[in-house]
Amino acid sequence: MQAEEILTKARVGDELSEGWIVFPLLRNKVMLSMGGWIFGIFVGFFLFALIVPIVIPSNYQHGFGAALFTTLLLGVFLFIGLGSLWSLITDIWRLRHADRYMLVLTPDDFVKQEGKNIVHVPCVNIRHVTARGTPPPDRTPPPGSMVEQVSGVGENTTSFFFGRRAMSVLGLRSGGSSLRKGRRTPTSLAFVDTRTDRQVIVTNDNSFGDTFHIAALLKEYAATAQQIFTR
C-alpha cells in the first residue's frame, strides 16, 4: 500500500483495518512546549535589550578580550530570543496544520508525515529501534501535578538555553526530583532502515505521545513482520 493511501485512510479514522494504529499530533503537548518558547523569547530579548546600552560602546573600547566576551554574551542572548521565536513559529505552524502531522503504524508499514515530508518504511526493514528520554514511572497524577507541569515549561526552555546534553549531565528534572531519580536524556525515537542503513528519526519530542510506548509497538510490529518474511 502506498504512503498516501495509508495516510488518507488514517485520516478517515472509522475505516481502519485491524492492527492499524494512528498517532496524531497532540495539541496539548505542543501548546505546553509553546509556553516554554514564549518564556525564552521574553528572557532572551529582555536580557539583550538590558545589556546592550550597558556594554556598548564602553566594552569595545577596552581591548580585544572585552570586545570578544561582550560579543559572545550578546550573541547568546540573541540566539536564545531568535531561536525561541523560530521554535514558537514552527509549533504554531504545526498546530495550524495538525492534520499534516501524524504517525501511522500498520502490520506492514510505518508512515510518518510532517507537513509535506512523508517517510514510508516497511516494518520488515525496521531495525534497532531506540527510544531515549525518561519514561513516565506512574501515569497517576500526583497531588502536585500542576506545579510539576509548570516547572516542565521552564525546564523545556532551560534545556534550549544550555543544551539538552548539558541538562542530562546536570541531571535536572521537573519538580526538583533530579537527585533522586537520576540523569535525564533527550526525548527522541529513531530506528534504522535496512534498505539504506540510515537512521530514521521518528520524533524528537513527545508531541505524538509516549515515545517508549511507540517504540515498544514499533519493535513488536517489526519483529512480527520479520518473522513472517523469513518463513
C-alpha positions as CSV (number, residue, x, y, z in Angstrom):
1,M,0.0,0.0,0.0
2,Q,1.3,3.5,-0.9
3,A,2.1,6.0,1.8
4,E,-0.6,8.5,0.5
5,E,-3.2,5.8,0.6
6,I,-2.2,4.9,4.2
7,L,-2.4,8.5,5.3
8,T,-5.7,9.1,3.7
9,K,-7.2,6.0,5.3
10,A,-5.7,7.0,8.7
11,R,-7.4,10.5,8.5
12,V,-10.8,8.9,7.9
13,G,-10.4,7.0,11.1
14,D,-13.6,5.0,11.1
15,E,-12.4,2.6,8.4
16,L,-9.1,1.5,9.9
17,S,-8.1,-2.1,9.4
18,E,-7.2,-4.4,12.2
19,G,-3.8,-3.7,13.7
20,W,-3.6,-0.1,12.4
21,I,-2.5,2.5,15.0
22,V,-2.6,6.2,14.4
23,F,-0.6,8.7,16.5
24,P,-2.0,12.2,15.7
25,L,-0.3,15.4,16.9
26,L,-1.2,16.1,20.5
27,R,-2.2,19.7,20.7
28,N,-1.8,20.0,24.5
29,K,1.8,18.8,24.3
30,V,2.6,21.3,21.5
31,M,0.9,24.2,23.4
32,L,2.9,23.3,26.6
33,S,6.1,23.5,24.5
34,M,5.0,26.8,23.1
35,G,4.8,28.2,26.6
36,G,8.5,27.4,27.1
37,W,9.4,29.2,23.8
38,I,7.4,32.3,24.8
39,F,9.3,32.4,28.0
40,G,12.6,32.0,26.1
41,I,11.7,34.9,23.8
42,F,11.0,37.2,26.7
43,V,14.2,36.2,28.6
44,G,16.5,36.3,25.5
45,F,15.3,39.7,24.1
46,F,14.9,41.3,27.5
47,L,18.4,40.4,28.6
48,F,19.7,41.5,25.2
49,A,18.0,44.9,25.4
50,L,19.1,45.3,29.0
51,I,22.8,44.6,28.4
52,V,23.3,46.5,25.1
53,P,23.2,50.0,26.5
54,I,25.4,49.0,29.4
55,V,28.2,47.4,27.4
56,I,28.1,49.4,24.1
57,P,30.3,51.2,23.3
58,S,32.4,51.1,26.6
59,N,33.3,47.4,26.4
60,Y,34.6,47.8,22.8
61,Q,37.0,50.5,24.0
62,H,38.9,48.2,26.4
63,G,40.7,45.8,24.1
64,F,40.0,42.7,22.1
65,G,39.3,40.4,25.1
66,A,36.5,42.6,26.5
67,A,35.0,43.1,23.0
68,L,35.1,39.4,22.3
69,F,33.4,38.5,25.6
70,T,30.7,41.1,25.0
71,T,30.0,39.9,21.5
72,L,29.7,36.3,22.7
73,L,27.4,37.3,25.6
74,L,25.1,39.4,23.4
75,G,25.2,36.6,20.8
76,V,24.0,34.1,23.3
77,F,21.1,36.3,24.4
78,L,20.2,37.0,20.8
79,F,20.4,33.3,19.9
80,I,18.0,32.5,22.8
81,G,15.5,35.0,21.7
82,L,15.6,34.3,18.0
83,G,15.8,30.5,18.5
84,S,12.8,30.5,20.8
85,L,10.9,32.7,18.3
86,W,11.7,30.3,15.4
87,S,10.6,27.3,17.6
88,L,7.4,29.1,18.5
89,I,6.6,29.8,14.8
90,T,7.3,26.2,14.0
91,D,4.9,24.9,16.7
92,I,2.3,27.4,15.7
93,W,2.6,26.1,12.1
94,R,2.2,22.5,13.4
95,L,-0.9,23.4,15.3
96,R,-2.5,25.2,12.3
97,H,-1.8,22.2,10.1
98,A,-2.1,19.4,12.7
99,D,-3.8,17.1,10.1
100,R,-0.5,17.1,8.2
101,Y,1.4,15.7,11.2
102,M,0.9,12.1,12.2
103,L,2.5,8.7,12.7
104,V,0.8,5.6,11.3
105,L,1.7,2.1,12.1
106,T,0.2,-0.9,10.3
107,P,1.2,-4.6,10.4
108,D,3.2,-4.0,7.2
109,D,4.3,-0.3,7.2
110,F,5.4,2.7,9.2
111,V,4.4,6.0,7.7
112,K,5.3,9.4,9.1
113,Q,4.1,12.8,7.8
114,E,5.5,16.1,8.8
115,G,4.0,18.8,6.6
116,K,4.9,17.9,3.0
117,N,7.6,15.5,4.2
118,I,6.5,11.8,4.1
119,V,8.6,8.9,5.3
120,H,7.5,5.3,4.4
121,V,9.3,2.3,5.7
122,P,8.1,-1.3,5.6
123,C,8.0,-2.9,9.0
124,V,10.3,-5.7,7.7
125,N,13.0,-3.1,7.2
126,I,12.9,-1.6,10.7
127,R,15.9,-2.4,12.9
128,H,17.5,-1.0,16.1
129,V,14.5,0.9,17.4
130,T,16.0,3.3,20.0
131,A,14.0,5.5,22.4
132,R,15.8,8.0,24.6
133,G,14.4,10.0,27.5
134,T,12.8,9.4,30.8
135,P,9.8,7.0,30.7
136,P,6.9,8.0,32.9
137,P,7.1,5.8,36.0
138,D,3.5,6.4,37.0
139,R,0.6,7.9,35.0
140,T,-1.5,8.7,38.0
141,P,-1.2,12.5,38.6
142,P,0.4,13.2,42.0
143,P,-1.1,15.9,44.3
144,G,1.5,18.5,43.0
145,S,1.0,17.7,39.3
146,M,0.0,21.2,38.3
147,V,3.2,22.6,39.8
148,E,5.3,20.0,38.1
149,Q,3.6,20.8,34.8
150,V,4.5,24.4,35.1
151,S,8.1,23.6,36.0
152,G,8.3,21.4,32.9
153,V,7.8,24.5,30.8
154,G,10.8,26.2,32.5
155,E,12.8,23.0,32.0
156,N,12.0,22.9,28.3
157,T,13.3,26.5,28.0
158,T,16.3,25.9,30.2
159,S,17.3,22.9,28.1
160,F,17.1,25.1,25.0
161,F,19.4,27.7,26.6
162,F,22.1,25.3,27.7
163,G,21.5,22.3,25.5
164,R,19.8,19.1,26.3
165,R,23.1,17.3,26.7
166,A,24.2,19.7,29.4
167,M,20.8,19.2,31.1
168,S,21.2,15.5,31.2
169,V,24.7,15.8,32.7
170,L,23.4,18.1,35.4
171,G,20.5,15.7,36.0
172,L,17.9,18.5,36.1
173,R,14.3,17.2,36.3
174,S,10.9,18.6,36.6
175,G,9.6,19.1,40.1
176,G,13.1,19.3,41.6
177,S,13.5,15.5,41.9
178,S,16.6,15.1,39.8
179,L,18.9,13.9,42.5
180,R,16.5,11.1,43.5
181,K,15.6,9.9,40.0
182,G,18.9,10.1,38.2
183,R,20.0,11.5,34.9
184,R,17.6,12.7,32.2
185,T,18.4,12.3,28.5
186,P,16.7,14.0,25.5
187,T,13.4,12.6,24.4
188,S,13.7,11.0,21.0
189,L,12.8,8.0,19.0
190,A,14.6,6.6,15.9
191,F,15.3,3.3,14.0
192,V,17.5,2.1,11.2
193,D,16.0,1.5,7.7
194,T,17.8,-1.6,6.4
195,R,17.2,-0.6,2.8
196,T,19.6,2.3,3.2
197,D,21.3,1.6,6.5
198,R,20.3,5.1,7.5
199,Q,18.7,6.3,10.7
200,V,15.1,7.4,10.5
201,I,14.0,10.0,13.2
202,V,10.5,9.2,14.3
203,T,10.2,12.1,16.7
204,N,12.4,14.4,18.8
205,D,9.7,15.2,21.4
206,N,6.6,13.8,22.9
207,S,4.1,15.6,20.6
208,F,2.9,12.3,19.3
209,G,2.7,10.6,22.7
210,D,4.9,8.5,24.9
211,T,8.0,7.7,22.9
212,F,8.6,4.5,24.8
213,H,5.1,3.2,24.1
214,I,5.6,4.0,20.4
215,A,9.0,2.3,20.4
216,A,7.5,-0.8,22.0
217,L,4.9,-1.0,19.3
218,L,7.5,-0.5,16.6
219,K,9.6,-3.3,17.9
220,E,6.6,-5.6,18.2
221,Y,5.3,-4.9,14.6
222,A,8.8,-5.1,13.2
223,A,9.5,-8.4,14.8
224,T,6.2,-9.9,13.6
225,A,6.8,-8.7,10.1
226,Q,10.3,-10.1,10.0
227,Q,9.1,-13.5,11.3
228,I,6.5,-13.7,8.6
229,F,9.1,-12.7,6.0
230,T,11.6,-15.3,7.0
231,R,9.2,-18.2,7.0
